[in-house]
């Protein structure tokens, strides 16, 4: 096996096809997604991807970069921050023949070497946001590297039955069932139509519709929307074009009188449909385009053989309404072994505790030291 440190976009792009194969379960750690993120948000920082390859095959990698701060550099996940990529983690081969080579042990050795060198070059530490609390790699980060986990909210996931009727039976005694019936009635009466946009030629129309409807809804609620940020628009435009072209993204559009009134941007893993962004026209809420989109999306996911339907991050009420279950996310943090970094980490924990106390949140910050 060979250890590789990837520090340039060109070096990274050479592995893009194999990288995407390792990321089939989660499009938010695909090369398409992360490279678009780096192109948009990477200025002033440094790629620092740790990778293990064997005979030209990529076996495992830590998709990270060095985030520059006034107090020193932090090793962070690519794709983190305001983009809110979820389930960020190590990429690794799933085949037994690959795992027999123990690529993870070599990867952790690389991380240990990076941390040791970071002491010399003034690193502040590690800050890995958006990991599932159930990610098995967290135990290694805790015990081998002395890191801690802080809560970061929840994603929400529906574990899909094998048939649509199975889902109907699950929700039959809930308000959700009545919404499904109403959606079917509106579609049968011609009040609503729903269609997928899943080709590269659909990208511009889908993005324009998503931005317009998302912003309409957010501004109607008196809130700013993520698309108010030109850099976010640039990132998602680049990522969506690439992922539609590769067949791992699509739009689902709800229309009334041939006008879009609701839309979802879906990212497609090998067994999970992820809803990354949505939007709806606040003037058409009586037709409940949001519920129509979810009902059709869940039914289609089941019929296409997906095992999960994931609403991603955020504790909005409608997610539990559709029988989704919460999956806790965490931020895994650690300081390099220097007096400066340990002092900064201690100060940061104290400030975080004071903020939580000020909000009346009495939950203890988990340390897992």
C-alpha positions, 0 to 999 in steps of 0.5 A: 500500500502507498500513502498519498497526501493530496494538496492540489485540485489537479492531483485530486481530480486524477482520482475523481472516478475512483473517489466517486465509487467510494462515495456511492452511498453519500453524494455529499462526499462525492468528488463532484460535490466536494470539488465544487465546494472547494472551488467556491469556498477554498480560497485562502485555505489548503487541501490536505487529503490523506489517501491510501492506494494499492496497485492503482486502486484508491482504498481509503481517504480522509477528505479534509483541508486546512482551514486558516484562522488567526489562531492557527490552522484547523483540519476540517472536512471538505464540504462543511460549514454553511453548505451543511453537508451531512454524514461526512466521514472517511471514504473507504473500500467495502470489498473484503479483499480491499479491507484485508489490506488494513487501509484504515490503520495506514490512514490513521497513521497518516493522520497521526503523522499530520498531527505531529507535524502540525505541532511544529507548523502551528496547527490549532487542531481538528474540527470535523462537523456533520458526522453521524453519532453512530459513525464507527470511526468516531470511536477511533477519533475519541480513543486514539486521538483523544477527541471529544464530540459535541451535539450538532442537531439531527438529520431525519430519515425514513426507513422505507418498507419494500412496498408503497402499501407497506408505507401506507399501512405504517401511517394509516392511523396518522394525519400523514395518511390523510395528506396522502389521500388529499395529494392523490385526490388533487392529482386525480382532479388535475389540480396538481401535476408532479414530474422529475427533471433528471437530465443535464439539460434540466439543470438550469431550469431546475436551479432557477425554479428552486432558487425562486421558490426557496427565496419566495418562501423564506422571504415570506417568512421574514427570513433570509435564504441560503440563496441570498449568498452568491457563493452558495448559488455558485457552489450549488450550480456547479455541483448540480450540473455535474451530478445531474450529468452523472445521474446522482441528482434530480429535481422533483417539481410540483405544478399547478396550471403548468406553473411550478409551485414546489420543488425538491433537489434530491441527491441519490445514493446507492440505497438512499434518496437525500432531499438537500433543498426544497422550495414552494410558492407561499401563494399556493399553500392551500394546495400543499405542494410540500406534502405532495412532493414528499408523498410522490418522492417517498412512493417513487423511492420505494418503487425504485428500490431505495431503502431510505428517504432522508430529509437531512439536517434540521428539526422541522416538524413535517419530518416527524409527521412523515414518520422520519426518525432523528439521527443525531449529528456531532462535531468531533474536535481535538487539539494538537499536542501543544500548550497553545492549542490545548489552551485555546480548546479549553477556552472554546469549551468554556465559551460554548458552555457559557453560551448554552447556559445563557440559552437556558440549555442545561445539557452537559457538553459531551467530552468523551475524553 
